[in-house]
């Protein structure tokens, strides 16, 4: 057998062994990355334009909201997370734990917090009716999700 045939067989054997090792280790490493990925929490809905006239009543302010959903089976601690608009208005989650597969609405106005409804206790609208972006950030300031609507930057 010639040296070139031997070298080719050796190279083919090494490549095949490498491919087999990669096929075995790739799923394990992909699984490890899933374990270190943060829980999936998303902005699932926004009602930026409360129905009726914008008259700053508690009812009107509370009809403006952002809905956050935990799409995983495991509870997520939202303490320290923030929800912001394009103008820099910010709501900070304090002592909030969102159960697995649960949803919470963050209303602009005043009220008493429950498992399903939180209140920013603002006396003015936060979200622009025609165009804005809601940004959800975790307690390390990393963007978790964003939701935009409208065109341009029109104000109320």
C-alpha positions as CSV (number, residue, x, y, z in Angstrom):
1,X,0.0,0.0,0.0
2,X,1.4,3.4,-0.9
3,X,2.0,6.2,1.6
4,X,-0.5,8.5,0.0
5,X,-3.3,5.8,0.3
6,X,-2.3,5.2,4.0
7,X,-2.4,9.0,4.6
8,X,-5.8,9.4,3.1
9,X,-7.2,6.5,5.1
10,X,-5.7,7.9,8.3
11,X,-7.2,11.4,7.5
12,X,-10.6,9.9,6.7
13,X,-10.5,7.9,10.0
14,X,-9.6,11.1,12.0
15,X,-12.4,13.1,10.3
16,X,-14.9,10.4,10.9
17,X,-13.9,10.2,14.6
18,X,-14.1,13.9,14.9
19,X,-17.6,14.0,13.4
20,X,-18.8,11.2,15.7
21,X,-17.5,13.1,18.8
22,X,-19.1,16.3,17.6
23,X,-22.4,14.6,17.0
24,X,-22.3,13.3,20.6
25,X,-21.2,16.5,22.3
26,X,-23.3,19.0,20.3
27,X,-26.7,18.0,21.8
28,X,-25.2,18.1,25.3
29,X,-23.7,21.5,24.9
30,X,-26.9,22.8,23.3
31,X,-28.8,21.5,26.3
32,X,-26.3,23.2,28.7
33,X,-27.0,26.5,27.0
34,X,-30.8,26.1,27.5
35,X,-30.2,25.6,31.2
36,X,-28.3,28.9,31.5
37,X,-30.8,30.9,29.3
38,X,-32.9,33.3,31.3
39,X,-36.6,32.4,31.7
40,X,-38.8,33.5,28.8
41,X,-40.9,36.5,29.9
42,X,-42.5,38.7,27.2
43,X,-44.7,41.7,26.5
44,X,-47.7,39.9,25.3
45,X,-50.1,42.8,24.7
46,X,-50.3,46.6,25.0
47,X,-53.3,48.9,25.2
48,X,-51.7,52.3,24.8
49,X,-54.9,54.2,23.8
50,X,-57.5,53.8,26.6
51,X,-61.0,53.6,25.2
52,X,-62.9,56.9,25.3
53,X,-61.5,60.4,26.0
54,X,-58.1,60.8,27.5
55,X,-59.3,62.8,30.6
56,X,-56.8,61.5,33.2
57,X,-59.5,59.9,35.4
58,X,-58.4,56.8,37.3
59,X,-60.7,54.7,35.0
60,X,-59.1,56.1,31.8
61,X,-55.5,55.8,33.2
62,X,-56.1,52.2,34.2
63,X,-57.5,51.3,30.8
64,X,-53.9,52.0,29.5
65,X,-51.8,48.9,30.3
66,X,-49.0,46.6,29.2
67,X,-49.4,42.9,29.7
68,X,-46.4,40.7,30.7
69,X,-46.6,36.9,30.3
70,X,-44.3,34.2,31.7
71,X,-44.3,31.5,29.0
72,X,-42.4,28.9,31.0
73,X,-43.6,26.4,33.6
74,X,-41.4,28.0,36.3
75,X,-42.1,31.1,38.4
76,X,-39.9,34.2,37.6
77,X,-38.9,36.8,40.2
78,X,-39.5,40.2,38.5
79,X,-38.1,42.2,41.4
80,X,-35.9,45.0,40.1
81,X,-37.1,44.5,36.5
82,X,-38.2,47.7,34.6
83,X,-40.8,48.6,32.0
84,X,-39.9,51.8,30.0
85,X,-41.3,53.9,27.2
86,X,-39.4,55.8,24.5
87,X,-39.5,59.0,26.6
88,X,-37.7,57.3,29.5
89,X,-40.7,57.0,31.9
90,X,-40.0,53.9,34.0
91,X,-42.0,51.5,36.1
92,X,-39.9,49.3,38.5
93,X,-41.2,45.9,39.7
94,X,-41.0,45.6,43.5
95,X,-41.5,42.2,45.2
96,X,-43.2,40.6,42.2
97,X,-43.1,36.9,41.4
98,X,-44.8,35.9,38.2
99,X,-46.0,32.2,38.3
100,X,-45.4,29.9,35.5
101,X,-47.7,30.4,32.5
102,X,-49.1,33.5,34.2
103,X,-49.9,37.0,33.0
104,X,-49.9,40.3,34.8
105,X,-51.2,43.7,33.6
106,X,-49.3,46.8,34.5
107,X,-51.9,49.7,34.6
108,X,-50.8,53.3,34.3
109,X,-53.2,54.7,37.0
110,X,-53.7,53.9,40.7
111,X,-55.1,50.8,42.4
112,X,-54.2,48.0,44.7
113,X,-51.7,45.4,43.3
114,X,-52.9,41.8,42.9
115,X,-51.5,38.7,41.3
116,X,-53.0,39.7,37.9
117,X,-52.9,43.5,38.1
118,X,-50.2,46.0,39.1
119,X,-50.5,49.8,39.2
120,X,-47.9,52.4,38.4
121,X,-49.8,55.0,40.5
122,X,-49.3,57.7,37.8
123,X,-51.6,60.7,37.3
124,X,-50.7,61.1,33.7
125,X,-50.6,58.8,30.7
126,X,-47.3,56.9,30.1
127,X,-47.8,55.4,26.6
128,X,-48.2,57.4,23.5
129,X,-51.4,56.5,21.6
130,X,-50.0,56.7,18.1
131,X,-46.4,55.5,18.4
132,X,-44.2,54.2,21.2
133,X,-42.1,51.3,22.3
134,X,-42.4,49.4,25.5
135,X,-39.1,47.9,26.7
136,X,-38.9,45.2,29.4
137,X,-35.5,44.9,31.1
138,X,-34.4,42.4,33.8
139,X,-32.7,43.3,37.1
140,X,-29.3,43.4,35.3
141,X,-30.5,46.0,32.8
142,X,-30.6,43.5,29.9
143,X,-33.5,43.9,27.4
144,X,-35.8,40.9,27.7
145,X,-38.5,42.0,25.2
146,X,-39.8,45.1,23.3
147,X,-43.1,45.9,21.7
148,X,-43.5,48.8,19.3
149,X,-46.6,50.3,17.7
150,X,-47.4,53.1,15.3
151,X,-45.2,55.3,13.1
152,X,-43.3,58.4,13.9
153,X,-43.2,60.0,17.3
154,X,-46.6,61.8,17.6
155,X,-47.6,63.0,21.0
156,X,-51.1,63.0,22.6
